[in-house]
């Protein structure tokens, strides 16, 4: 994971795939129930999505720090922005 840009791009792809999985779960639940899950269930899914993305982001930053400590702050900020935009996109898809 030497290049910050490549790492960010990989995380964006990963975040998109994780978000798609959560969205598919909501769509399956909607199809099974015949209506969208209630607000609390959706908030729980959103919380789980955020936690999973944050966990993956922390793992990436920690691995990145071992070889590129100087760039880790930039990477942290970038991954935080990816998480934010992924969550916003997930909410819009609901």
Gaussian input, Z-matrix of N, CA and C with variables (Angstrom, degrees):
# hf/3-21g

backbone

0 1
 N
 C     1     B1
 C     2     B2     1     A1
 N     3     B3     2     A2     1     D1
 C     4     B4     3     A3     2     D2
 C     5     B5     4     A4     3     D3
 N     6     B6     5     A5     4     D4
 C     7     B7     6     A6     5     D5
 C     8     B8     7     A7     6     D6
 N     9     B9     8     A8     7     D7
 C    10    B10     9     A9     8     D8
 C    11    B11    10    A10     9     D9
 N    12    B12    11    A11    10    D10
 C    13    B13    12    A12    11    D11
 C    14    B14    13    A13    12    D12
 N    15    B15    14    A14    13    D13
 C    16    B16    15    A15    14    D14
 C    17    B17    16    A16    15    D15
 N    18    B18    17    A17    16    D16
 C    19    B19    18    A18    17    D17
 C    20    B20    19    A19    18    D18
 N    21    B21    20    A20    19    D19
 C    22    B22    21    A21    20    D20
 C    23    B23    22    A22    21    D21
 N    24    B24    23    A23    22    D22
 C    25    B25    24    A24    23    D23
 C    26    B26    25    A25    24    D24
 N    27    B27    26    A26    25    D25
 C    28    B28    27    A27    26    D26
 C    29    B29    28    A28    27    D27
 N    30    B30    29    A29    28    D28
 C    31    B31    30    A30    29    D29
 C    32    B32    31    A31    30    D30
 N    33    B33    32    A32    31    D31
 C    34    B34    33    A33    32    D32
 C    35    B35    34    A34    33    D33
 N    36    B36    35    A35    34    D34
 C    37    B37    36    A36    35    D35
 C    38    B38    37    A37    36    D36
 N    39    B39    38    A38    37    D37
 C    40    B40    39    A39    38    D38
 C    41    B41    40    A40    39    D39
 N    42    B42    41    A41    40    D40
 C    43    B43    42    A42    41    D41
 C    44    B44    43    A43    42    D42
 N    45    B45    44    A44    43    D43
 C    46    B46    45    A45    44    D44
 C    47    B47    46    A46    45    D45
 N    48    B48    47    A47    46    D46
 C    49    B49    48    A48    47    D47
 C    50    B50    49    A49    48    D48
 N    51    B51    50    A50    49    D49
 C    52    B52    51    A51    50    D50
 C    53    B53    52    A52    51    D51
 N    54    B54    53    A53    52    D52
 C    55    B55    54    A54    53    D53
 C    56    B56    55    A55    54    D54
 N    57    B57    56    A56    55    D55
 C    58    B58    57    A57    56    D56
 C    59    B59    58    A58    57    D57
 N    60    B60    59    A59    58    D58
 C    61    B61    60    A60    59    D59
 C    62    B62    61    A61    60    D60
 N    63    B63    62    A62    61    D61
 C    64    B64    63    A63    62    D62
 C    65    B65    64    A64    63    D63
 N    66    B66    65    A65    64    D64
 C    67    B67    66    A66    65    D65
 C    68    B68    67    A67    66    D66
 N    69    B69    68    A68    67    D67
 C    70    B70    69    A69    68    D68
 C    71    B71    70    A70    69    D69
 N    72    B72    71    A71    70    D70
 C    73    B73    72    A72    71    D71
 C    74    B74    73    A73    72    D72
 N    75    B75    74    A74    73    D73
 C    76    B76    75    A75    74    D74
 C    77    B77    76    A76    75    D75
 N    78    B78    77    A77    76    D76
 C    79    B79    78    A78    77    D77
 C    80    B80    79    A79    78    D78
 N    81    B81    80    A80    79    D79
 C    82    B82    81    A81    80    D80
 C    83    B83    82    A82    81    D81
 N    84    B84    83    A83    82    D82
 C    85    B85    84    A84    83    D83
 C    86    B86    85    A85    84    D84
 N    87    B87    86    A86    85    D85
 C    88    B88    87    A87    86    D86
 C    89    B89    88    A88    87    D87
 N    90    B90    89    A89    88    D88
 C    91    B91    90    A90    89    D89
 C    92    B92    91    A91    90    D90
 N    93    B93    92    A92    91    D91
 C    94    B94    93    A93    92    D92
 C    95    B95    94    A94    93    D93
 N    96    B96    95    A95    94    D94
 C    97    B97    96    A96    95    D95
 C    98    B98    97    A97    96    D96
 N    99    B99    98    A98    97    D97
 C   100   B100    99    A99    98    D98
 C   101   B101   100   A100    99    D99
 N   102   B102   101   A101   100   D100
 C   103   B103   102   A102   101   D101
 C   104   B104   103   A103   102   D102
 N   105   B105   104   A104   103   D103
 C   106   B106   105   A105   104   D104
 C   107   B107   106   A106   105   D105
 N   108   B108   107   A107   106   D106
 C   109   B109   108   A108   107   D107
 C   110   B110   109   A109   108   D108
 N   111   B111   110   A110   109   D109
 C   112   B112   111   A111   110   D110
 C   113   B113   112   A112   111   D111
 N   114   B114   113   A113   112   D112
 C   115   B115   114   A114   113   D113
 C   116   B116   115   A115   114   D114
 N   117   B117   116   A116   115   D115
 C   118   B118   117   A117   116   D116
 C   119   B119   118   A118   117   D117
 N   120   B120   119   A119   118   D118
 C   121   B121   120   A120   119   D119
 C   122   B122   121   A121   120   D120
 N   123   B123   122   A122   121   D121
 C   124   B124   123   A123   122   D122
 C   125   B125   124   A124   123   D123
 N   126   B126   125   A125   124   D124
 C   127   B127   126   A126   125   D125
 C   128   B128   127   A127   126   D126
 N   129   B129   128   A128   127   D127
 C   130   B130   129   A129   128   D128
 C   131   B131   130   A130   129   D129
 N   132   B132   131   A131   130   D130
 C   133   B133   132   A132   131   D131
 C   134   B134   133   A133   132   D132
 N   135   B135   134   A134   133   D133
 C   136   B136   135   A135   134   D134
 C   137   B137   136   A136   135   D135
 N   138   B138   137   A137   136   D136
 C   139   B139   138   A138   137   D137
 C   140   B140   139   A139   138   D138
 N   141   B141   140   A140   139   D139
 C   142   B142   141   A141   140   D140
 C   143   B143   142   A142   141   D141
 N   144   B144   143   A143   142   D142
 C   145   B145   144   A144   143   D143
 C   146   B146   145   A145   144   D144
 N   147   B147   146   A146   145   D145
 C   148   B148   147   A147   146   D146
 C   149   B149   148   A148   147   D147
 N   150   B150   149   A149   148   D148
 C   151   B151   150   A150   149   D149
 C   152   B152   151   A151   150   D150
 N   153   B153   152   A152   151   D151
 C   154   B154   153   A153   152   D152
 C   155   B155   154   A154   153   D153
 N   156   B156   155   A155   154   D154
 C   157   B157   156   A156   155   D155
 C   158   B158   157   A157   156   D156
 N   159   B159   158   A158   157   D157
 C   160   B160   159   A159   158   D158
 C   161   B161   160   A160   159   D159
 N   162   B162   161   A161   160   D160
 C   163   B163   162   A162   161   D161
 C   164   B164   163   A163   162   D162
 N   165   B165   164   A164   163   D163
 C   166   B166   165   A165   164   D164
 C   167   B167   166   A166   165   D165
 N   168   B168   167   A167   166   D166
 C   169   B169   168   A168   167   D167
 C   170   B170   169   A169   168   D168
 N   171   B171   170   A170   169   D169
 C   172   B172   171   A171   170   D170
 C   173   B173   172   A172   171   D171
 N   174   B174   173   A173   172   D172
 C   175   B175   174   A174   173   D173
 C   176   B176   175   A175   174   D174
 N   177   B177   176   A176   175   D175
 C   178   B178   177   A177   176   D176
 C   179   B179   178   A178   177   D177
 N   180   B180   179   A179   178   D178
 C   181   B181   180   A180   179   D179
 C   182   B182   181   A181   180   D180
 N   183   B183   182   A182   181   D181
 C   184   B184   183   A183   182   D182
 C   185   B185   184   A184   183   D183
 N   186   B186   185   A185   184   D184
 C   187   B187   186   A186   185   D185
 C   188   B188   187   A187   186   D186
 N   189   B189   188   A188   187   D187
 C   190   B190   189   A189   188   D188
 C   191   B191   190   A190   189   D189
 N   192   B192   191   A191   190   D190
 C   193   B193   192   A192   191   D191
 C   194   B194   193   A193   192   D192
 N   195   B195   194   A194   193   D193
 C   196   B196   195   A195   194   D194
 C   197   B197   196   A196   195   D195
 N   198   B198   197   A197   196   D196
 C   199   B199   198   A198   197   D197
 C   200   B200   199   A199   198   D198
 N   201   B201   200   A200   199   D199
 C   202   B202   201   A201   200   D200
 C   203   B203   202   A202   201   D201
 N   204   B204   203   A203   202   D202
 C   205   B205   204   A204   203   D203
 C   206   B206   205   A205   204   D204
 N   207   B207   206   A206   205   D205
 C   208   B208   207   A207   206   D206
 C   209   B209   208   A208   207   D207
 N   210   B210   209   A209   208   D208
 C   211   B211   210   A210   209   D209
 C   212   B212   211   A211   210   D210
 N   213   B213   212   A212   211   D211
 C   214   B214   213   A213   212   D212
 C   215   B215   214   A214   213   D213
 N   216   B216   215   A215   214   D214
 C   217   B217   216   A216   215   D215
 C   218   B218   217   A217   216   D216
 N   219   B219   218   A218   217   D217
 C   220   B220   219   A219   218   D218
 C   221   B221   220   A220   219   D219
 N   222   B222   221   A221   220   D220
 C   223   B223   222   A222   221   D221
 C   224   B224   223   A223   222   D222
 N   225   B225   224   A224   223   D223
 C   226   B226   225   A225   224   D224
 C   227   B227   226   A226   225   D225
 N   228   B228   227   A227   226   D226
 C   229   B229   228   A228   227   D227
 C   230   B230   229   A229   228   D228
 N   231   B231   230   A230   229   D229
 C   232   B232   231   A231   230   D230
 C   233   B233   232   A232   231   D231
 N   234   B234   233   A233   232   D232
 C   235   B235   234   A234   233   D233
 C   236   B236   235   A235   234   D234
 N   237   B237   236   A236   235   D235
 C   238   B238   237   A237   236   D236
 C   239   B239   238   A238   237   D237
 N   240   B240   239   A239   238   D238
 C   241   B241   240   A240   239   D239
 C   242   B242   241   A241   240   D240
 N   243   B243   242   A242   241   D241
 C   244   B244   243   A243   242   D242
 C   245   B245   244   A244   243   D243
 N   246   B246   245   A245   244   D244
 C   247   B247   246   A246   245   D245
 C   248   B248   247   A247   246   D246
 N   249   B249   248   A248   247   D247
 C   250   B250   249   A249   248   D248
 C   251   B251   250   A250   249   D249
 N   252   B252   251   A251   250   D250
 C   253   B253   252   A252   251   D251
 C   254   B254   253   A253   252   D252
 N   255   B255   254   A254   253   D253
 C   256   B256   255   A255   254   D254
 C   257   B257   256   A256   255   D255
 N   258   B258   257   A257   256   D256
 C   259   B259   258   A258   257   D257
 C   260   B260   259   A259   258   D258
 N   261   B261   260   A260   259   D259
 C   262   B262   261   A261   260   D260
 C   263   B263   262   A262   261   D261
 N   264   B264   263   A263   262   D262
 C   265   B265   264   A264   263   D263
 C   266   B266   265   A265   264   D264
 N   267   B267   266   A266   265   D265
 C   268   B268   267   A267   266   D266
 C   269   B269   268   A268   267   D267
 N   270   B270   269   A269   268   D268
 C   271   B271   270   A270   269   D269
 C   272   B272   271   A271   270   D270
 N   273   B273   272   A272   271   D271
 C   274   B274   273   A273   272   D272
 C   275   B275   274   A274   273   D273
 N   276   B276   275   A275   274   D274
 C   277   B277   276   A276   275   D275
 C   278   B278   277   A277   276   D276
 N   279   B279   278   A278   277   D277
 C   280   B280   279   A279   278   D278
 C   281   B281   280   A280   279   D279

   B1=1.4600
   B2=1.5156
   B3=1.2810
   B4=1.4398
   B5=1.5125
   B6=1.2897
   B7=1.4527
   B8=1.5330
   B9=1.3259
   B10=1.4650
   B11=1.5239
   B12=1.3124
   B13=1.4731
   B14=1.5259
   B15=1.3232
   B16=1.4623
   B17=1.5233
   B18=1.3068
   B19=1.4577
   B20=1.5243
   B21=1.3122
   B22=1.4714
   B23=1.5222
   B24=1.3217
   B25=1.4614
   B26=1.5300
   B27=1.3154
   B28=1.4640
   B29=1.5317
   B30=1.3210
   B31=1.4628
   B32=1.5282
   B33=1.3309
   B34=1.4668
   B35=1.5288
   B36=1.3113
   B37=1.4647
   B38=1.5244
   B39=1.3209
   B40=1.4530
   B41=1.5311
   B42=1.3197
   B43=1.4623
   B44=1.5246
   B45=1.3224
   B46=1.4570
   B47=1.5235
   B48=1.3217
   B49=1.4610
   B50=1.5290
   B51=1.3187
   B52=1.4642
   B53=1.5177
   B54=1.3176
   B55=1.4592
   B56=1.5260
   B57=1.3180
   B58=1.4647
   B59=1.5288
   B60=1.3232
   B61=1.4618
   B62=1.5312
   B63=1.3221
   B64=1.4653
   B65=1.5288
   B66=1.3099
   B67=1.4583
   B68=1.5321
   B69=1.3196
   B70=1.4653
   B71=1.5293
   B72=1.3339
   B73=1.4603
   B74=1.5258
   B75=1.3349
   B76=1.4616
   B77=1.5315
   B78=1.3252
   B79=1.4620
   B80=1.5265
   B81=1.3153
   B82=1.4638
   B83=1.5240
   B84=1.3353
   B85=1.4675
   B86=1.5252
   B87=1.3279
   B88=1.4647
   B89=1.5289
   B90=1.3041
   B91=1.4649
   B92=1.5255
   B93=1.3079
   B94=1.4659
   B95=1.5237
   B96=1.3230
   B97=1.4638
   B98=1.5210
   B99=1.3081
   B100=1.4544
   B101=1.5183
   B102=1.3176
   B103=1.4697
   B104=1.5264
   B105=1.3286
   B106=1.4679
   B107=1.5253
   B108=1.3363
   B109=1.4627
   B110=1.5280
   B111=1.3173
   B112=1.4564
   B113=1.5274
   B114=1.3069
   B115=1.4623
   B116=1.5257
   B117=1.3193
   B118=1.4707
   B119=1.5254
   B120=1.3310
   B121=1.4602
   B122=1.5343
   B123=1.3300
   B124=1.4667
   B125=1.5206
   B126=1.3219
   B127=1.4680
   B128=1.5282
   B129=1.3159
   B130=1.4583
   B131=1.5301
   B132=1.3408
   B133=1.4612
   B134=1.5298
   B135=1.3156
   B136=1.4584
   B137=1.5251
   B138=1.3238
   B139=1.4655
   B140=1.5270
   B141=1.3244
   B142=1.4674
   B143=1.5227
   B144=1.3257
   B145=1.4615
   B146=1.5227
   B147=1.3156
   B148=1.4621
   B149=1.5248
   B150=1.3079
   B151=1.4629
   B152=1.5237
   B153=1.3257
   B154=1.4602
   B155=1.5259
   B156=1.3318
   B157=1.4676
   B158=1.5262
   B159=1.3186
   B160=1.4668
   B161=1.5254
   B162=1.3245
   B163=1.4705
   B164=1.5316
   B165=1.3315
   B166=1.4709
   B167=1.5303
   B168=1.3330
   B169=1.4606
   B170=1.5138
   B171=1.3229
   B172=1.4729
   B173=1.5226
   B174=1.3300
   B175=1.4691
   B176=1.5255
   B177=1.3096
   B178=1.4655
   B179=1.5200
   B180=1.3363
   B181=1.4714
   B182=1.5211
   B183=1.3212
   B184=1.4654
   B185=1.5242
   B186=1.3398
   B187=1.4632
   B188=1.5217
   B189=1.2992
   B190=1.4643
   B191=1.5288
   B192=1.3354
   B193=1.4674
   B194=1.5214
   B195=1.3135
   B196=1.4607
   B197=1.5231
   B198=1.3384
   B199=1.4668
   B200=1.5211
   B201=1.3370
   B202=1.4645
   B203=1.5195
   B204=1.2810
   B205=1.4589
   B206=1.5292
   B207=1.3107
   B208=1.4664
   B209=1.5261
   B210=1.3056
   B211=1.4622
   B212=1.5289
   B213=1.3155
   B214=1.4656
   B215=1.5241
   B216=1.3333
   B217=1.4678
   B218=1.5263
   B219=1.3163
   B220=1.4644
   B221=1.5216
   B222=1.3148
   B223=1.4539
   B224=1.5244
   B225=1.3119
   B226=1.4636
   B227=1.5168
   B228=1.3137
   B229=1.4706
   B230=1.5214
   B231=1.3122
   B232=1.4664
   B233=1.5228
   B234=1.3168
   B235=1.4611
   B236=1.5215
   B237=1.3141
   B238=1.4690
   B239=1.5340
   B240=1.3195
   B241=1.4695
   B242=1.5343
   B243=1.3252
   B244=1.4631
   B245=1.5261
   B246=1.3266
   B247=1.4622
   B248=1.5229
   B249=1.3139
   B250=1.4662
   B251=1.5241
   B252=1.3225
   B253=1.4657
   B254=1.5285
   B255=1.3237
   B256=1.4578
   B257=1.5248
   B258=1.3145
   B259=1.4675
   B260=1.5292
   B261=1.3197
   B262=1.4693
   B263=1.5250
   B264=1.3203
   B265=1.4489
   B266=1.5263
   B267=1.3083
   B268=1.4637
   B269=1.5137
   B270=1.3352
   B271=1.4664
   B272=1.5163
   B273=1.3257
   B274=1.4661
   B275=1.5284
   B276=1.3124
   B277=1.4638
   B278=1.5209
   B279=1.3310
   B280=1.4696
   B281=1.5015
   A1=110.75
   A2=117.14
   A3=119.45
   A4=115.58
   A5=118.75
   A6=121.64
   A7=110.55
   A8=116.66
   A9=121.67
   A10=110.64
   A11=118.02
   A12=122.06
   A13=110.93
   A14=117.01
   A15=120.49
   A16=111.26
   A17=116.52
   A18=121.62
   A19=110.74
   A20=116.40
   A21=120.85
   A22=109.87
   A23=117.39
   A24=121.38
   A25=111.05
   A26=116.32
   A27=120.02
   A28=110.84
   A29=116.75
   A30=120.17
   A31=110.86
   A32=117.64
   A33=120.57
   A34=110.62
   A35=116.63
   A36=120.68
   A37=111.11
   A38=115.94
   A39=121.14
   A40=110.37
   A41=116.87
   A42=121.63
   A43=110.51
   A44=116.59
   A45=120.62
   A46=111.86
   A47=116.54
   A48=120.65
   A49=111.17
   A50=116.90
   A51=121.14
   A52=109.86
   A53=116.76
   A54=121.25
   A55=110.72
   A56=117.38
   A57=121.75
   A58=110.69
   A59=116.36
   A60=120.43
   A61=110.36
   A62=116.69
   A63=120.42
   A64=110.90
   A65=116.99
   A66=120.88
   A67=110.50
   A68=116.82
   A69=120.58
   A70=110.35
   A71=117.12
   A72=120.68
   A73=111.19
   A74=116.53
   A75=120.64
   A76=109.83
   A77=116.80
   A78=120.04
   A79=111.15
   A80=117.54
   A81=120.96
   A82=109.73
   A83=116.39
   A84=120.14
   A85=110.68
   A86=116.56
   A87=120.96
   A88=110.59
   A89=116.59
   A90=120.57
   A91=111.42
   A92=116.57
   A93=120.14
   A94=111.70
   A95=117.27
   A96=121.44
   A97=112.97
   A98=116.07
   A99=120.06
   A100=112.50
   A101=116.47
   A102=121.94
   A103=107.91
   A104=114.52
   A105=118.37
   A106=110.34
   A107=116.07
   A108=119.16
   A109=109.82
   A110=116.21
   A111=118.66
   A112=110.86
   A113=115.64
   A114=122.71
   A115=111.69
   A116=117.35
   A117=120.47
   A118=111.73
   A119=116.70
   A120=120.10
   A121=110.94
   A122=115.90
   A123=119.46
   A124=111.50
   A125=116.48
   A126=120.16
   A127=110.71
   A128=116.94
   A129=120.74
   A130=110.54
   A131=116.29
   A132=120.17
   A133=110.96
   A134=116.19
   A135=121.40
   A136=111.07
   A137=115.94
   A138=120.85
   A139=110.59
   A140=116.41
   A141=119.99
   A142=111.35
   A143=116.73
   A144=121.08
   A145=110.19
   A146=116.50
   A147=120.17
   A148=111.23
   A149=117.40
   A150=120.70
   A151=111.43
   A152=117.06
   A153=119.60
   A154=111.20
   A155=116.66
   A156=119.73
   A157=110.99
   A158=116.57
   A159=120.34
   A160=110.64
   A161=116.68
   A162=120.64
   A163=110.64
   A164=115.99
   A165=120.08
   A166=110.76
   A167=116.42
   A168=120.37
   A169=112.22
   A170=117.17
   A171=121.62
   A172=109.81
   A173=116.88
   A174=119.92
   A175=110.91
   A176=116.34
   A177=120.29
   A178=110.73
   A179=116.78
   A180=119.89
   A181=110.32
   A182=117.63
   A183=120.36
   A184=111.51
   A185=116.64
   A186=119.92
   A187=111.26
   A188=116.28
   A189=122.01
   A190=110.74
   A191=116.20
   A192=120.81
   A193=112.77
   A194=116.99
   A195=119.52
   A196=112.57
   A197=116.02
   A198=118.56
   A199=114.13
   A200=117.76
   A201=120.67
   A202=111.37
   A203=117.76
   A204=120.92
   A205=112.82
   A206=117.58
   A207=120.69
   A208=112.46
   A209=117.92
   A210=121.34
   A211=112.61
   A212=118.04
   A213=119.59
   A214=113.21
   A215=118.94
   A216=120.03
   A217=111.12
   A218=116.36
   A219=120.19
   A220=110.06
   A221=116.32
   A222=120.77
   A223=110.58
   A224=117.41
   A225=121.63
   A226=110.83
   A227=117.23
   A228=121.23
   A229=111.46
   A230=116.19
   A231=120.04
   A232=111.26
   A233=117.21
   A234=120.00
   A235=110.96
   A236=116.46
   A237=120.48
   A238=110.17
   A239=116.41
   A240=120.61
   A241=111.76
   A242=116.73
   A243=120.62
   A244=109.65
   A245=116.63
   A246=120.86
   A247=109.95
   A248=116.40
   A249=120.78
   A250=111.22
   A251=117.44
   A252=120.16
   A253=111.28
   A254=117.94
   A255=121.15
   A256=110.38
   A257=116.53
   A258=120.82
   A259=110.12
   A260=116.80
   A261=119.87
   A262=110.67
   A263=116.90
   A264=120.66
   A265=111.93
   A266=116.56
   A267=121.16
   A268=110.61
   A269=116.29
   A270=120.77
   A271=110.59
   A272=117.66
   A273=120.51
   A274=111.33
   A275=117.21
   A276=121.39
   A277=112.12
   A278=116.28
   A279=119.23
   A280=108.61
   D1=57.20
   D2=-174.86
   D3=-79.45
   D4=-31.97
   D5=-173.08
   D6=-101.30
   D7=125.99
   D8=-178.28
   D9=-59.75
   D10=-46.45
   D11=-177.74
   D12=-61.05
   D13=-45.07
   D14=178.56
   D15=-62.54
   D16=-40.09
   D17=179.65
   D18=-65.03
   D19=-42.40
   D20=177.88
   D21=-63.87
   D22=-44.39
   D23=179.04
   D24=-60.61
   D25=-43.36
   D26=178.51
   D27=-63.25
   D28=-41.26
   D29=179.22
   D30=-66.47
   D31=-39.17
   D32=176.65
   D33=-59.25
   D34=-43.72
   D35=178.14
   D36=-63.91
   D37=-43.44
   D38=179.06
   D39=-63.48
   D40=-44.48
   D41=-179.39
   D42=-62.68
   D43=-40.51
   D44=177.78
   D45=-62.62
   D46=-41.37
   D47=179.40
   D48=-67.34
   D49=-41.32
   D50=178.71
   D51=-64.68
   D52=-44.42
   D53=178.86
   D54=-61.78
   D55=-41.65
   D56=178.94
   D57=-61.86
   D58=-37.12
   D59=178.13
   D60=-63.83
   D61=-45.40
   D62=179.40
   D63=-65.32
   D64=-40.06
   D65=178.62
   D66=-64.39
   D67=-40.59
   D68=177.40
   D69=-63.04
   D70=-39.08
   D71=177.48
   D72=-61.05
   D73=-41.39
   D74=179.00
   D75=-66.04
   D76=-40.56
   D77=179.83
   D78=-66.26
   D79=-38.31
   D80=177.15
   D81=-64.97
   D82=-45.60
   D83=178.32
   D84=-60.68
   D85=-38.98
   D86=178.26
   D87=-63.68
   D88=-43.53
   D89=179.81
   D90=-65.37
   D91=-38.67
   D92=-179.10
   D93=-70.68
   D94=-39.55
   D95=-178.81
   D96=-83.33
   D97=-24.65
   D98=-175.16
   D99=86.47
   D100=-0.63
   D101=176.48
   D102=-154.10
   D103=162.81
   D104=179.31
   D105=-63.12
   D106=149.14
   D107=174.36
   D108=-58.57
   D109=154.77
   D110=-179.25
   D111=-69.41
   D112=170.74
   D113=-174.55
   D114=-55.72
   D115=-44.99
   D116=-178.15
   D117=-62.59
   D118=-39.24
   D119=178.12
   D120=-66.19
   D121=-41.53
   D122=177.84
   D123=-64.65
   D124=-40.21
   D125=178.10
   D126=-65.13
   D127=-35.52
   D128=177.44
   D129=-65.65
   D130=-42.94
   D131=176.45
   D132=-61.22
   D133=-42.74
   D134=179.13
   D135=-62.26
   D136=-43.61
   D137=178.38
   D138=-62.68
   D139=-43.33
   D140=179.28
   D141=-64.46
   D142=-40.04
   D143=176.74
   D144=-60.34
   D145=-48.93
   D146=-179.67
   D147=-60.77
   D148=-42.00
   D149=-179.71
   D150=-65.41
   D151=-41.53
   D152=179.65
   D153=-66.00
   D154=-43.92
   D155=178.52
   D156=-63.65
   D157=-41.91
   D158=179.89
   D159=-63.96
   D160=-42.95
   D161=179.11
   D162=-60.32
   D163=-46.63
   D164=179.00
   D165=-63.46
   D166=-41.52
   D167=178.69
   D168=-61.90
   D169=-43.06
   D170=179.12
   D171=-63.19
   D172=-42.60
   D173=178.35
   D174=-60.05
   D175=-43.49
   D176=-179.34
   D177=-64.60
   D178=-45.15
   D179=-179.83
   D180=-63.18
   D181=-42.74
   D182=179.82
   D183=-62.25
   D184=-42.26
   D185=177.02
   D186=-66.03
   D187=-38.51
   D188=-179.43
   D189=-65.86
   D190=-38.82
   D191=-178.19
   D192=-60.02
   D193=-30.75
   D194=-176.88
   D195=-63.12
   D196=-25.89
   D197=-179.35
   D198=-115.98
   D199=-20.11
   D200=-173.44
   D201=-140.48
   D202=59.02
   D203=-174.24
   D204=-57.00
   D205=-34.27
   D206=-176.30
   D207=-64.97
   D208=-31.46
   D209=-176.41
   D210=-95.51
   D211=0.49
   D212=-173.44
   D213=-67.64
   D214=-29.87
   D215=177.70
   D216=-66.55
   D217=-41.74
   D218=177.30
   D219=-63.29
   D220=-42.29
   D221=179.36
   D222=-63.50
   D223=-44.14
   D224=179.16
   D225=-57.96
   D226=-47.94
   D227=179.10
   D228=-61.80
   D229=-41.79
   D230=-179.30
   D231=-66.01
   D232=-43.21
   D233=179.63
   D234=-66.75
   D235=-36.18
   D236=175.90
   D237=-60.28
   D238=-41.55
   D239=178.07
   D240=-66.80
   D241=-37.45
   D242=177.20
   D243=-63.36
   D244=-44.47
   D245=178.87
   D246=-60.00
   D247=-46.26
   D248=-179.62
   D249=-59.93
   D250=-47.97
   D251=-177.80
   D252=-69.33
   D253=-33.10
   D254=177.78
   D255=-66.16
   D256=-43.04
   D257=178.98
   D258=-65.46
   D259=-42.68
   D260=177.66
   D261=-60.52
   D262=-41.73
   D263=178.21
   D264=-65.43
   D265=-38.24
   D266=177.74
   D267=-61.98
   D268=-45.85
   D269=-179.75
   D270=-62.70
   D271=-39.84
   D272=179.44
   D273=-65.29
   D274=-32.48
   D275=-179.86
   D276=-73.19
   D277=-23.03
   D278=-179.88
   D279=-67.01

